Amino acid sequence: QVHLVESGGGLVQPGGSLRLSCAASGSIFSINAMGWYRQAPGKQRELVASITGRGFTYTANYAESVKGRFTMSGDNAKTTVFLQMNSLKPEDTAVYYCNNVQASISWGQGTQVTVSS
């Protein structure tokens, strides 16, 4: 069974940056088809970024709301995926989670991102 632990959130001013990490442990894990989700208060959880591929070649996909500002990457050797978030906006405020694109792994605790002046 895979366990996911997200970290790196915090309070940041609009226009700022954060880098989130998601460490996986407990079973065989591949960064292929992993994704970052977020859930804002009163809203449904949404997938904002995902990566697919194998070996050293991966392709990232992004929701329109974060395209050009967020970059997802991963390290199979370290069983970790990352989300670099730049030019943050107040509407990016949410709890961020990682999971595979099927959302079939037990959810971690997430990491809170708050964008506010």
Backbone atoms as SQL, in Angstrom:
CREATE TABLE atoms (id INTEGER PRIMARY KEY, chain TEXT, resi INTEGER, resn TEXT, atom TEXT, x REAL, y REAL, z REAL);
INSERT INTO atoms VALUES
  (1, 'A', 1, 'GLN', 'N', 0.848, -1.193, 0.000),
  (2, 'A', 1, 'GLN', 'CA', 0.000, 0.000, 0.000),
  (3, 'A', 1, 'GLN', 'C', 0.880, 1.238, 0.000),
  (4, 'A', 2, 'VAL', 'N', 0.547, 2.195, -0.842),
  (5, 'A', 2, 'VAL', 'CA', 1.318, 3.436, -0.949),
  (6, 'A', 2, 'VAL', 'C', 0.771, 4.467, 0.031),
  (7, 'A', 3, 'HIS', 'N', 1.688, 5.147, 0.687),
  (8, 'A', 3, 'HIS', 'CA', 1.336, 6.252, 1.578),
  (9, 'A', 3, 'HIS', 'C', 1.904, 7.541, 0.988),
  (10, 'A', 4, 'LEU', 'N', 1.097, 8.587, 1.018),
  (11, 'A', 4, 'LEU', 'CA', 1.484, 9.871, 0.440),
  (12, 'A', 4, 'LEU', 'C', 1.564, 10.930, 1.525),
  (13, 'A', 5, 'VAL', 'N', 2.640, 11.715, 1.487),
  (14, 'A', 5, 'VAL', 'CA', 2.804, 12.796, 2.446),
  (15, 'A', 5, 'VAL', 'C', 3.150, 14.065, 1.673),
  (16, 'A', 6, 'GLU', 'N', 2.264, 15.036, 1.750),
  (17, 'A', 6, 'GLU', 'CA', 2.476, 16.311, 1.071),
  (18, 'A', 6, 'GLU', 'C', 3.104, 17.327, 2.034),
  (19, 'A', 7, 'SER', 'N', 3.916, 18.222, 1.488),
  (20, 'A', 7, 'SER', 'CA', 4.531, 19.268, 2.291),
  (21, 'A', 7, 'SER', 'C', 4.875, 20.463, 1.407),
  (22, 'A', 8, 'GLY', 'N', 5.228, 21.565, 2.039),
  (23, 'A', 8, 'GLY', 'CA', 5.693, 22.734, 1.322),
  (24, 'A', 8, 'GLY', 'C', 4.715, 23.884, 1.230),
  (25, 'A', 9, 'GLY', 'N', 3.512, 23.692, 1.750),
  (26, 'A', 9, 'GLY', 'CA', 2.536, 24.770, 1.701),
  (27, 'A', 9, 'GLY', 'C', 2.869, 25.879, 2.674),
  (28, 'A', 10, 'GLY', 'N', 2.067, 26.927, 2.625),
  (29, 'A', 10, 'GLY', 'CA', 2.266, 28.044, 3.533),
  (30, 'A', 10, 'GLY', 'C', 1.484, 29.245, 3.092),
  (31, 'A', 11, 'LEU', 'N', 1.787, 30.365, 3.734),
  (32, 'A', 11, 'LEU', 'CA', 1.148, 31.643, 3.422),
  (33, 'A', 11, 'LEU', 'C', 2.089, 32.437, 2.521),
  (34, 'A', 12, 'VAL', 'N', 1.576, 32.914, 1.412),
  (35, 'A', 12, 'VAL', 'CA', 2.395, 33.663, 0.471),
  (36, 'A', 12, 'VAL', 'C', 1.572, 34.812, -0.103),
  (37, 'A', 13, 'GLN', 'N', 2.244, 35.896, -0.440),
  (38, 'A', 13, 'GLN', 'CA', 1.562, 37.045, -1.020),
  (39, 'A', 13, 'GLN', 'C', 1.252, 36.769, -2.499),
  (40, 'A', 14, 'PRO', 'N', 0.240, 37.436, -3.024),
  (41, 'A', 14, 'PRO', 'CA', -0.033, 37.306, -4.464),
  (42, 'A', 14, 'PRO', 'C', 1.209, 37.617, -5.279),
  (43, 'A', 15, 'GLY', 'N', 1.444, 36.794, -6.294),
  (44, 'A', 15, 'GLY', 'CA', 2.635, 36.929, -7.113),
  (45, 'A', 15, 'GLY', 'C', 3.811, 36.112, -6.625),
  (46, 'A', 16, 'GLY', 'N', 3.680, 35.545, -5.446),
  (47, 'A', 16, 'GLY', 'CA', 4.762, 34.759, -4.879),
  (48, 'A', 16, 'GLY', 'C', 4.817, 33.341, -5.404),
  (49, 'A', 17, 'SER', 'N', 5.740, 32.570, -4.849),
  (50, 'A', 17, 'SER', 'CA', 5.970, 31.191, -5.304),
  (51, 'A', 17, 'SER', 'C', 6.058, 30.240, -4.122),
  (52, 'A', 18, 'LEU', 'N', 5.694, 29.008, -4.385),
  (53, 'A', 18, 'LEU', 'CA', 5.869, 27.916, -3.438),
  (54, 'A', 18, 'LEU', 'C', 6.218, 26.657, -4.213),
  (55, 'A', 19, 'ARG', 'N', 6.922, 25.755, -3.558),
  (56, 'A', 19, 'ARG', 'CA', 7.214, 24.450, -4.166),
  (57, 'A', 19, 'ARG', 'C', 6.695, 23.367, -3.237),
  (58, 'A', 20, 'LEU', 'N', 5.736, 22.617, -3.732),
  (59, 'A', 20, 'LEU', 'CA', 5.152, 21.532, -2.960),
  (60, 'A', 20, 'LEU', 'C', 5.864, 20.226, -3.281),
  (61, 'A', 21, 'SER', 'N', 5.938, 19.362, -2.276),
  (62, 'A', 21, 'SER', 'CA', 6.513, 18.037, -2.457),
  (63, 'A', 21, 'SER', 'C', 5.511, 16.988, -2.003),
  (64, 'A', 22, 'CYS', 'N', 5.579, 15.839, -2.624),
  (65, 'A', 22, 'CYS', 'CA', 4.741, 14.706, -2.235),
  (66, 'A', 22, 'CYS', 'C', 5.630, 13.478, -2.223),
  (67, 'A', 23, 'ALA', 'N', 5.861, 12.939, -1.037),
  (68, 'A', 23, 'ALA', 'CA', 6.714, 11.765, -0.887),
  (69, 'A', 23, 'ALA', 'C', 5.843, 10.521, -0.754),
  (70, 'A', 24, 'ALA', 'N', 6.181, 9.514, -1.523),
  (71, 'A', 24, 'ALA', 'CA', 5.440, 8.255, -1.494),
  (72, 'A', 24, 'ALA', 'C', 6.285, 7.175, -0.834),
  (73, 'A', 25, 'SER', 'N', 5.636, 6.328, -0.076),
  (74, 'A', 25, 'SER', 'CA', 6.348, 5.225, 0.565),
  (75, 'A', 25, 'SER', 'C', 5.404, 4.051, 0.732),
  (76, 'A', 26, 'GLY', 'N', 5.979, 2.897, 1.005),
  (77, 'A', 26, 'GLY', 'CA', 5.173, 1.761, 1.410),
  (78, 'A', 26, 'GLY', 'C', 4.984, 0.676, 0.385),
  (79, 'A', 27, 'SER', 'N', 5.181, 0.971, -0.886),
  (80, 'A', 27, 'SER', 'CA', 4.981, -0.058, -1.900),
  (81, 'A', 27, 'SER', 'C', 5.668, 0.384, -3.176),
  (82, 'A', 28, 'ILE', 'N', 5.595, -0.462, -4.189),
  (83, 'A', 28, 'ILE', 'CA', 6.165, -0.082, -5.465),
  (84, 'A', 28, 'ILE', 'C', 5.456, 1.165, -5.977),
  (85, 'A', 29, 'PHE', 'N', 6.223, 2.163, -6.399),
  (86, 'A', 29, 'PHE', 'CA', 5.654, 3.445, -6.779),
  (87, 'A', 29, 'PHE', 'C', 6.324, 3.960, -8.038),
  (88, 'A', 30, 'SER', 'N', 5.538, 4.517, -8.910),
  (89, 'A', 30, 'SER', 'CA', 6.048, 5.182, -10.100),
  (90, 'A', 30, 'SER', 'C', 5.393, 6.545, -10.195),
  (91, 'A', 31, 'ILE', 'N', 6.159, 7.533, -10.646),
  (92, 'A', 31, 'ILE', 'CA', 5.580, 8.863, -10.778),
  (93, 'A', 31, 'ILE', 'C', 4.656, 8.952, -11.989),
  (94, 'A', 32, 'ASN', 'N', 4.678, 7.921, -12.845),
  (95, 'A', 32, 'ASN', 'CA', 3.808, 7.935, -14.010),
  (96, 'A', 32, 'ASN', 'C', 2.345, 8.009, -13.580),
  (97, 'A', 33, 'ALA', 'N', 1.604, 8.899, -14.202),
  (98, 'A', 33, 'ALA', 'CA', 0.168, 9.080, -13.945),
  (99, 'A', 33, 'ALA', 'C', -0.123, 9.620, -12.553),
  (100, 'A', 34, 'MET', 'N', 0.832, 10.298, -11.966),
  (101, 'A', 34, 'MET', 'CA', 0.565, 10.993, -10.708),
  (102, 'A', 34, 'MET', 'C', 0.025, 12.386, -10.996),
  (103, 'A', 35, 'GLY', 'N', -0.688, 12.923, -10.027),
  (104, 'A', 35, 'GLY', 'CA', -1.276, 14.228, -10.210),
  (105, 'A', 35, 'GLY', 'C', -1.298, 15.028, -8.927),
  (106, 'A', 36, 'TRP', 'N', -1.484, 16.323, -9.091),
  (107, 'A', 36, 'TRP', 'CA', -1.719, 17.216, -7.961),
  (108, 'A', 36, 'TRP', 'C', -3.165, 17.696, -8.029),
  (109, 'A', 37, 'TYR', 'N', -3.818, 17.635, -6.902),
  (110, 'A', 37, 'TYR', 'CA', -5.193, 18.086, -6.773),
  (111, 'A', 37, 'TYR', 'C', -5.250, 19.229, -5.768),
  (112, 'A', 38, 'ARG', 'N', -6.331, 19.970, -5.798),
  (113, 'A', 38, 'ARG', 'CA', -6.546, 20.969, -4.767),
  (114, 'A', 38, 'ARG', 'C', -8.028, 21.038, -4.445),
  (115, 'A', 39, 'GLN', 'N', -8.290, 21.438, -3.206),
  (116, 'A', 39, 'GLN', 'CA', -9.665, 21.619, -2.770),
  (117, 'A', 39, 'GLN', 'C', -9.769, 22.908, -1.986),
  (118, 'A', 40, 'ALA', 'N', -10.506, 23.839, -2.552),
  (119, 'A', 40, 'ALA', 'CA', -10.759, 25.105, -1.884),
  (120, 'A', 40, 'ALA', 'C', -11.999, 24.976, -1.003),
  (121, 'A', 41, 'PRO', 'N', -12.132, 25.821, 0.007),
  (122, 'A', 41, 'PRO', 'CA', -13.303, 25.746, 0.887),
  (123, 'A', 41, 'PRO', 'C', -14.607, 25.822, 0.098),
  (124, 'A', 42, 'GLY', 'N', -15.487, 24.872, 0.361),
  (125, 'A', 42, 'GLY', 'CA', -16.783, 24.868, -0.291),
  (126, 'A', 42, 'GLY', 'C', -16.791, 24.392, -1.727),
  (127, 'A', 43, 'LYS', 'N', -15.645, 23.926, -2.202),
  (128, 'A', 43, 'LYS', 'CA', -15.556, 23.476, -3.595),
  (129, 'A', 43, 'LYS', 'C', -15.115, 22.020, -3.661),
  (130, 'A', 44, 'GLN', 'N', -15.367, 21.409, -4.800),
  (131, 'A', 44, 'GLN', 'CA', -14.933, 20.036, -5.004),
  (132, 'A', 44, 'GLN', 'C', -13.434, 19.981, -5.270),
  (133, 'A', 45, 'ARG', 'N', -12.865, 18.850, -4.951),
  (134, 'A', 45, 'ARG', 'CA', -11.447, 18.634, -5.250),
  (135, 'A', 45, 'ARG', 'C', -11.264, 18.571, -6.758),
  (136, 'A', 46, 'GLU', 'N', -10.224, 19.247, -7.254),
  (137, 'A', 46, 'GLU', 'CA', -9.974, 19.267, -8.681),
  (138, 'A', 46, 'GLU', 'C', -8.536, 18.897, -8.975),
  (139, 'A', 47, 'LEU', 'N', -8.353, 18.258, -10.132),
  (140, 'A', 47, 'LEU', 'CA', -7.017, 17.900, -10.605),
  (141, 'A', 47, 'LEU', 'C', -6.435, 19.108, -11.318),
  (142, 'A', 48, 'VAL', 'N', -5.270, 19.568, -10.886),
  (143, 'A', 48, 'VAL', 'CA', -4.669, 20.746, -11.510),
  (144, 'A', 48, 'VAL', 'C', -3.441, 20.418, -12.340),
  (145, 'A', 49, 'ALA', 'N', -2.795, 19.286, -12.090),
  (146, 'A', 49, 'ALA', 'CA', -1.605, 18.921, -12.854),
  (147, 'A', 49, 'ALA', 'C', -1.416, 17.410, -12.802),
  (148, 'A', 50, 'SER', 'N', -0.846, 16.860, -13.857),
  (149, 'A', 50, 'SER', 'CA', -0.546, 15.434, -13.880),
  (150, 'A', 50, 'SER', 'C', 0.629, 15.194, -14.818),
  (151, 'A', 51, 'ILE', 'N', 1.315, 14.080, -14.616),
  (152, 'A', 51, 'ILE', 'CA', 2.408, 13.726, -15.508),
  (153, 'A', 51, 'ILE', 'C', 2.237, 12.285, -15.953),
  (154, 'A', 52, 'THR', 'N', 2.590, 12.020, -17.176),
  (155, 'A', 52, 'THR', 'CA', 2.559, 10.669, -17.728),
  (156, 'A', 52, 'THR', 'C', 3.848, 10.423, -18.480),
  (157, 'A', 53, 'GLY', 'N', 4.263, 9.166, -18.506),
  (158, 'A', 53, 'GLY', 'CA', 5.471, 8.809, -19.229),
  (159, 'A', 53, 'GLY', 'C', 6.184, 7.674, -18.542),
  (160, 'A', 54, 'ARG', 'N', 7.434, 7.472, -18.922),
  (161, 'A', 54, 'ARG', 'CA', 8.237, 6.433, -18.311),
  (162, 'A', 54, 'ARG', 'C', 9.711, 6.729, -18.557),
  (163, 'A', 55, 'GLY', 'N', 10.528, 6.088, -17.772),
  (164, 'A', 55, 'GLY', 'CA', 11.964, 6.306, -17.920),
  (165, 'A', 55, 'GLY', 'C', 12.332, 7.739, -17.596),
  (166, 'A', 56, 'PHE', 'N', 12.906, 8.420, -18.562),
  (167, 'A', 56, 'PHE', 'CA', 13.332, 9.798, -18.360),
  (168, 'A', 56, 'PHE', 'C', 12.445, 10.785, -19.125),
  (169, 'A', 57, 'THR', 'N', 11.387, 10.287, -19.739),
  (170, 'A', 57, 'THR', 'CA', 10.542, 11.147, -20.564),
  (171, 'A', 57, 'THR', 'C', 9.134, 11.212, -19.998),
  (172, 'A', 58, 'TYR', 'N', 8.758, 12.393, -19.592),
  (173, 'A', 58, 'TYR', 'CA', 7.419, 12.594, -19.044),
  (174, 'A', 58, 'TYR', 'C', 6.789, 13.822, -19.677),
  (175, 'A', 59, 'THR', 'N', 5.473, 13.776, -19.766),
  (176, 'A', 59, 'THR', 'CA', 4.700, 14.908, -20.264),
  (177, 'A', 59, 'THR', 'C', 3.762, 15.371, -19.172),
  (178, 'A', 60, 'ALA', 'N', 3.740, 16.671, -18.961),
  (179, 'A', 60, 'ALA', 'CA', 2.868, 17.228, -17.935),
  (180, 'A', 60, 'ALA', 'C', 1.637, 17.863, -18.574),
  (181, 'A', 61, 'ASN', 'N', 0.529, 17.757, -17.891),
  (182, 'A', 61, 'ASN', 'CA', -0.715, 18.385, -18.318),
  (183, 'A', 61, 'ASN', 'C', -1.253, 19.236, -17.179),
  (184, 'A', 62, 'TYR', 'N', -1.880, 20.345, -17.542),
  (185, 'A', 62, 'TYR', 'CA', -2.318, 21.292, -16.527),
  (186, 'A', 62, 'TYR', 'C', -3.735, 21.766, -16.793),
  (187, 'A', 63, 'ALA', 'N', -4.416, 22.064, -15.711),
  (188, 'A', 63, 'ALA', 'CA', -5.704, 22.728, -15.838),
  (189, 'A', 63, 'ALA', 'C', -5.478, 24.135, -16.389),
  (190, 'A', 64, 'GLU', 'N', -6.458, 24.650, -17.099),
  (191, 'A', 64, 'GLU', 'CA', -6.313, 25.978, -17.698),
  (192, 'A', 64, 'GLU', 'C', -6.030, 27.049, -16.654),
  (193, 'A', 65, 'SER', 'N', -6.573, 26.872, -15.479),
  (194, 'A', 65, 'SER', 'CA', -6.441, 27.891, -14.437),
  (195, 'A', 65, 'SER', 'C', -5.014, 28.037, -13.919),
  (196, 'A', 66, 'VAL', 'N', -4.174, 27.018, -14.157),
  (197, 'A', 66, 'VAL', 'CA', -2.800, 27.077, -13.630),
  (198, 'A', 66, 'VAL', 'C', -1.753, 26.990, -14.728),
  (199, 'A', 67, 'LYS', 'N', -2.190, 26.795, -15.958),
  (200, 'A', 67, 'LYS', 'CA', -1.255, 26.618, -17.067),
  (201, 'A', 67, 'LYS', 'C', -0.371, 27.855, -17.204),
  (202, 'A', 68, 'GLY', 'N', 0.915, 27.638, -17.361),
  (203, 'A', 68, 'GLY', 'CA', 1.867, 28.734, -17.491),
  (204, 'A', 68, 'GLY', 'C', 2.404, 29.234, -16.159),
  (205, 'A', 69, 'ARG', 'N', 1.795, 28.808, -15.059),
  (206, 'A', 69, 'ARG', 'CA', 2.230, 29.256, -13.737),
  (207, 'A', 69, 'ARG', 'C', 2.736, 28.095, -12.878),
  (208, 'A', 70, 'PHE', 'N', 2.166, 26.915, -13.056),
  (209, 'A', 70, 'PHE', 'CA', 2.544, 25.752, -12.262),
  (210, 'A', 70, 'PHE', 'C', 3.347, 24.784, -13.126),
  (211, 'A', 71, 'THR', 'N', 4.306, 24.122, -12.494),
  (212, 'A', 71, 'THR', 'CA', 5.098, 23.104, -13.180),
  (213, 'A', 71, 'THR', 'C', 5.197, 21.873, -12.294),
  (214, 'A', 72, 'MET', 'N', 4.789, 20.741, -12.841),
  (215, 'A', 72, 'MET', 'CA', 4.867, 19.491, -12.096),
  (216, 'A', 72, 'MET', 'C', 6.060, 18.689, -12.580),
  (217, 'A', 73, 'SER', 'N', 6.749, 18.072, -11.642),
  (218, 'A', 73, 'SER', 'CA', 7.877, 17.219, -11.979),
  (219, 'A', 73, 'SER', 'C', 7.923, 16.071, -10.983),
  (220, 'A', 74, 'GLY', 'N', 8.839, 15.144, -11.230),
  (221, 'A', 74, 'GLY', 'CA', 8.928, 14.010, -10.332),
  (222, 'A', 74, 'GLY', 'C', 10.285, 13.354, -10.373),
  (223, 'A', 75, 'ASP', 'N', 10.548, 12.566, -9.369),
  (224, 'A', 75, 'ASP', 'CA', 11.816, 11.853, -9.249),
  (225, 'A', 75, 'ASP', 'C', 11.501, 10.427, -8.829),
  (226, 'A', 76, 'ASN', 'N', 11.604, 9.493, -9.781),
  (227, 'A', 76, 'ASN', 'CA', 11.283, 8.102, -9.464),
  (228, 'A', 76, 'ASN', 'C', 12.211, 7.531, -8.405),
  (229, 'A', 77, 'ALA', 'N', 13.492, 7.909, -8.466),
  (230, 'A', 77, 'ALA', 'CA', 14.466, 7.373, -7.512),
  (231, 'A', 77, 'ALA', 'C', 14.115, 7.788, -6.082),
  (232, 'A', 78, 'LYS', 'N', 13.596, 9.001, -5.950),
  (233, 'A', 78, 'LYS', 'CA', 13.228, 9.508, -4.629),
  (234, 'A', 78, 'LYS', 'C', 11.742, 9.314, -4.337),
  (235, 'A', 79, 'THR', 'N', 11.033, 8.690, -5.269),
  (236, 'A', 79, 'THR', 'CA', 9.578, 8.454, -5.153),
  (237, 'A', 79, 'THR', 'C', 8.862, 9.707, -4.672),
  (238, 'A', 80, 'THR', 'N', 9.169, 10.800, -5.329),
  (239, 'A', 80, 'THR', 'CA', 8.617, 12.092, -4.940),
  (240, 'A', 80, 'THR', 'C', 8.155, 12.849, -6.179),
  (241, 'A', 81, 'VAL', 'N', 7.032, 13.528, -6.048),
  (242, 'A', 81, 'VAL', 'CA', 6.592, 14.450, -7.094),
  (243, 'A', 81, 'VAL', 'C', 6.543, 15.848, -6.511),
  (244, 'A', 82, 'PHE', 'N', 6.701, 16.824, -7.383),
  (245, 'A', 82, 'PHE', 'CA', 6.786, 18.217, -6.969),
  (246, 'A', 82, 'PHE', 'C', 5.799, 19.055, -7.766),
  (247, 'A', 83, 'LEU', 'N', 5.439, 20.179, -7.180),
  (248, 'A', 83, 'LEU', 'CA', 4.632, 21.162, -7.888),
  (249, 'A', 83, 'LEU', 'C', 5.217, 22.532, -7.605),
  (250, 'A', 84, 'GLN', 'N', 5.849, 23.106, -8.616),
  (251, 'A', 84, 'GLN', 'CA', 6.369, 24.461, -8.511),
  (252, 'A', 84, 'GLN', 'C', 5.256, 25.413, -8.895),
  (253, 'A', 85, 'MET', 'N', 4.914, 26.300, -7.991),
  (254, 'A', 85, 'MET', 'CA', 3.809, 27.226, -8.220),
  (255, 'A', 85, 'MET', 'C', 4.346, 28.646, -8.216),
  (256, 'A', 86, 'ASN', 'N', 4.227, 29.323, -9.339),
  (257, 'A', 86, 'ASN', 'CA', 4.674, 30.703, -9.479),
  (258, 'A', 86, 'ASN', 'C', 3.482, 31.612, -9.755),
  (259, 'A', 87, 'SER', 'N', 3.709, 32.896, -9.596),
  (260, 'A', 87, 'SER', 'CA', 2.667, 33.904, -9.864),
  (261, 'A', 87, 'SER', 'C', 1.356, 33.521, -9.184),
  (262, 'A', 88, 'LEU', 'N', 1.450, 33.181, -7.924),
  (263, 'A', 88, 'LEU', 'CA', 0.270, 32.700, -7.204),
  (264, 'A', 88, 'LEU', 'C', -0.786, 33.793, -7.070),
  (265, 'A', 89, 'LYS', 'N', -2.035, 33.344, -7.110),
  (266, 'A', 89, 'LYS', 'CA', -3.185, 34.240, -7.010),
  (267, 'A', 89, 'LYS', 'C', -4.024, 33.846, -5.802),
  (268, 'A', 90, 'PRO', 'N', -4.817, 34.758, -5.290),
  (269, 'A', 90, 'PRO', 'CA', -5.682, 34.400, -4.154),
  (270, 'A', 90, 'PRO', 'C', -6.576, 33.192, -4.456),
  (271, 'A', 91, 'GLU', 'N', -7.003, 33.052, -5.694),
  (272, 'A', 91, 'GLU', 'CA', -7.865, 31.920, -6.046),
  (273, 'A', 91, 'GLU', 'C', -7.125, 30.583, -6.057),
  (274, 'A', 92, 'ASP', 'N', -5.810, 30.609, -5.874),
  (275, 'A', 92, 'ASP', 'CA', -5.059, 29.359, -5.739),
  (276, 'A', 92, 'ASP', 'C', -5.108, 28.836, -4.302),
  (277, 'A', 93, 'THR', 'N', -5.680, 29.606, -3.398),
  (278, 'A', 93, 'THR', 'CA', -5.796, 29.179, -2.002),
  (279, 'A', 93, 'THR', 'C', -6.609, 27.902, -1.906),
  (280, 'A', 94, 'ALA', 'N', -6.017, 26.877, -1.302),
  (281, 'A', 94, 'ALA', 'CA', -6.663, 25.570, -1.207),
  (282, 'A', 94, 'ALA', 'C', -5.754, 24.632, -0.424),
  (283, 'A', 95, 'VAL', 'N', -6.278, 23.468, -0.105),
  (284, 'A', 95, 'VAL', 'CA', -5.446, 22.370, 0.376),
  (285, 'A', 95, 'VAL', 'C', -5.030, 21.561, -0.843),
  (286, 'A', 96, 'TYR', 'N', -3.757, 21.322, -0.976),
  (287, 'A', 96, 'TYR', 'CA', -3.214, 20.615, -2.126),
  (288, 'A', 96, 'TYR', 'C', -2.849, 19.179, -1.749),
  (289, 'A', 97, 'TYR', 'N', -3.230, 18.260, -2.612),
  (290, 'A', 97, 'TYR', 'CA', -2.988, 16.837, -2.410),
  (291, 'A', 97, 'TYR', 'C', -2.342, 16.246, -3.659),
  (292, 'A', 98, 'CYS', 'N', -1.621, 15.160, -3.472),
  (293, 'A', 98, 'CYS', 'CA', -1.190, 14.388, -4.619),
  (294, 'A', 98, 'CYS', 'C', -1.903, 13.031, -4.594),
  (295, 'A', 99, 'ASN', 'N', -2.007, 12.434, -5.735),
  (296, 'A', 99, 'ASN', 'CA', -2.606, 11.110, -5.900),
  (297, 'A', 99, 'ASN', 'C', -2.392, 10.715, -7.350),
  (298, 'A', 100, 'ASN', 'N', -2.705, 9.486, -7.685),
  (299, 'A', 100, 'ASN', 'CA', -2.643, 9.149, -9.101),
  (300, 'A', 100, 'ASN', 'C', -3.888, 9.704, -9.796),
  (301, 'A', 101, 'VAL', 'N', -3.883, 9.665, -11.109),
  (302, 'A', 101, 'VAL', 'CA', -4.976, 10.315, -11.831),
  (303, 'A', 101, 'VAL', 'C', -6.294, 9.563, -11.682),
  (304, 'A', 102, 'GLN', 'N', -6.225, 8.326, -11.203),
  (305, 'A', 102, 'GLN', 'CA', -7.457, 7.599, -10.890),
  (306, 'A', 102, 'GLN', 'C', -7.926, 7.878, -9.463),
  (307, 'A', 103, 'ALA', 'N', -7.099, 8.627, -8.721),
  (308, 'A', 103, 'ALA', 'CA', -7.390, 8.910, -7.307),
  (309, 'A', 103, 'ALA', 'C', -7.651, 7.631, -6.534),
  (310, 'A', 104, 'SER', 'N', -6.821, 6.622, -6.787),
  (311, 'A', 104, 'SER', 'CA', -7.048, 5.322, -6.180),
  (312, 'A', 104, 'SER', 'C', -6.176, 5.042, -4.966),
  (313, 'A', 105, 'ILE', 'N', -5.266, 5.952, -4.661),
  (314, 'A', 105, 'ILE', 'CA', -4.426, 5.800, -3.465),
  (315, 'A', 105, 'ILE', 'C', -5.126, 6.514, -2.314),
  (316, 'A', 106, 'SER', 'N', -4.946, 6.003, -1.117),
  (317, 'A', 106, 'SER', 'CA', -5.520, 6.694, 0.045),
  (318, 'A', 106, 'SER', 'C', -4.965, 8.110, 0.129),
  (319, 'A', 107, 'TRP', 'N', -5.864, 9.064, 0.355),
  (320, 'A', 107, 'TRP', 'CA', -5.435, 10.454, 0.380),
  (321, 'A', 107, 'TRP', 'C', -4.540, 10.745, 1.577),
  (322, 'A', 108, 'GLY', 'N', -3.536, 11.577, 1.355),
  (323, 'A', 108, 'GLY', 'CA', -2.725, 12.077, 2.447),
  (324, 'A', 108, 'GLY', 'C', -3.444, 13.212, 3.155),
  (325, 'A', 109, 'GLN', 'N', -2.713, 13.882, 4.026),
  (326, 'A', 109, 'GLN', 'CA', -3.335, 14.968, 4.801),
  (327, 'A', 109, 'GLN', 'C', -3.386, 16.275, 4.015),
  (328, 'A', 110, 'GLY', 'N', -2.651, 16.329, 2.927),
  (329, 'A', 110, 'GLY', 'CA', -2.616, 17.547, 2.126),
  (330, 'A', 110, 'GLY', 'C', -1.736, 18.609, 2.762),
  (331, 'A', 111, 'THR', 'N', -1.532, 19.681, 2.020),
  (332, 'A', 111, 'THR', 'CA', -0.756, 20.815, 2.531),
  (333, 'A', 111, 'THR', 'C', -1.490, 22.096, 2.150),
  (334, 'A', 112, 'GLN', 'N', -1.664, 22.982, 3.134),
  (335, 'A', 112, 'GLN', 'CA', -2.450, 24.192, 2.945),
  (336, 'A', 112, 'GLN', 'C', -1.635, 25.261, 2.230),
  (337, 'A', 113, 'VAL', 'N', -2.198, 25.817, 1.189),
  (338, 'A', 113, 'VAL', 'CA', -1.615, 26.956, 0.494),
  (339, 'A', 113, 'VAL', 'C', -2.582, 28.116, 0.630),
  (340, 'A', 114, 'THR', 'N', -2.089, 29.212, 1.181),
  (341, 'A', 114, 'THR', 'CA', -2.909, 30.409, 1.342),
  (342, 'A', 114, 'THR', 'C', -2.214, 31.566, 0.647),
  (343, 'A', 115, 'VAL', 'N', -2.903, 32.179, -0.293),
  (344, 'A', 115, 'VAL', 'CA', -2.361, 33.311, -1.038),
  (345, 'A', 115, 'VAL', 'C', -3.152, 34.544, -0.631),
  (346, 'A', 116, 'SER', 'N', -2.484, 35.425, 0.080),
  (347, 'A', 116, 'SER', 'CA', -3.177, 36.586, 0.626),
  (348, 'A', 116, 'SER', 'C', -2.177, 37.686, 0.943),
  (349, 'A', 117, 'SER', 'N', -2.619, 38.911, 0.781),
  (350, 'A', 117, 'SER', 'CA', -1.765, 40.035, 1.146),
  (351, 'A', 117, 'SER', 'C', -2.053, 40.479, 2.572);
